[in-house]
């Protein structure tokens, strides 16, 4: 699985068949995975806190300002530390 360090985010626009794992209209962190993307999938940190593959058309990738990305990344890191 090929991953890079660039953080991306996406909004869920279709949670059909996955209502417990994906919240409609929620922003999710996307992990880079070239192989998955080549197959039409995205690797997303879902409601379980784990990364899973979902069809890319369930999401709309969004470009966020750098400051917003920094705040979100700190928030994700803090949440992960508290969960341990």
C-alpha positions as CSV (number, residue, x, y, z in Angstrom):
1,X,0.0,0.0,0.0
2,X,1.6,3.3,-1.1
3,X,1.0,6.2,1.2
4,X,2.2,9.8,1.3
5,X,2.2,12.3,4.2
6,X,-0.1,14.9,2.6
7,X,-3.2,15.3,4.7
8,X,-6.5,15.5,2.7
9,X,-10.1,15.7,3.8
10,X,-13.4,14.7,2.2
11,X,-17.0,15.3,3.0
12,X,-19.3,12.2,3.0
13,X,-22.1,12.6,0.4
14,X,-23.4,9.0,0.5
15,X,-23.5,6.8,3.5
16,X,-25.9,4.2,2.1
17,X,-25.1,0.7,3.5
18,X,-22.7,2.3,6.0
19,X,-24.8,4.4,8.4
20,X,-22.9,3.3,11.5
21,X,-19.5,3.9,9.9
22,X,-20.1,7.1,7.9
23,X,-22.0,10.2,8.8
24,X,-23.6,12.1,5.9
25,X,-22.1,15.6,5.4
26,X,-19.3,15.0,7.9
27,X,-15.6,15.9,7.1
28,X,-13.3,12.8,7.2
29,X,-9.5,12.6,7.1
30,X,-8.3,10.7,4.0
31,X,-5.1,8.8,4.0
32,X,-3.2,8.6,0.8
33,X,-3.3,5.2,-0.8
34,X,-2.4,5.2,-4.5
35,X,-3.4,1.6,-5.1
36,X,-6.8,2.2,-3.6
37,X,-7.3,5.3,-5.6
38,X,-6.4,3.5,-8.8
39,X,-9.2,1.1,-8.0
40,X,-11.7,4.0,-7.4
41,X,-11.5,3.9,-3.6
42,X,-10.4,6.2,-0.7
43,X,-8.8,5.2,2.6
44,X,-10.8,7.1,5.2
45,X,-10.6,7.3,9.0
46,X,-14.3,6.4,9.8
47,X,-16.4,6.5,12.9
48,X,-14.6,3.5,14.4
49,X,-11.3,5.6,14.4
50,X,-9.7,3.1,12.0
51,X,-8.9,3.5,8.3
52,X,-11.1,1.6,5.8
53,X,-11.5,1.6,2.1
54,X,-14.7,3.1,0.7
55,X,-15.8,3.9,-2.8
56,X,-14.5,7.4,-3.7
57,X,-17.8,8.5,-5.1
58,X,-19.2,8.4,-1.5
59,X,-17.0,11.5,-0.8
60,X,-16.3,14.9,-2.1
61,X,-12.6,15.8,-1.6
62,X,-12.2,19.3,-0.3
63,X,-9.3,21.8,-0.3
64,X,-9.1,23.5,3.1
65,X,-6.9,26.4,4.1
66,X,-3.5,25.4,5.6
67,X,-4.5,26.9,9.0
68,X,-7.7,24.8,9.1
69,X,-5.7,21.6,8.2
70,X,-3.2,22.3,11.0
71,X,-6.1,22.7,13.5
72,X,-7.8,19.6,12.3
73,X,-4.6,17.6,12.5
74,X,-3.9,18.7,16.0
75,X,-7.5,17.8,17.0
76,X,-7.1,14.3,15.4
77,X,-3.8,13.8,17.2
78,X,-5.3,14.9,20.6
79,X,-8.3,12.6,20.2
80,X,-6.0,9.7,19.3
81,X,-3.9,10.3,22.3
82,X,-6.9,10.5,24.6
83,X,-8.3,7.2,23.1
84,X,-5.1,5.3,24.2
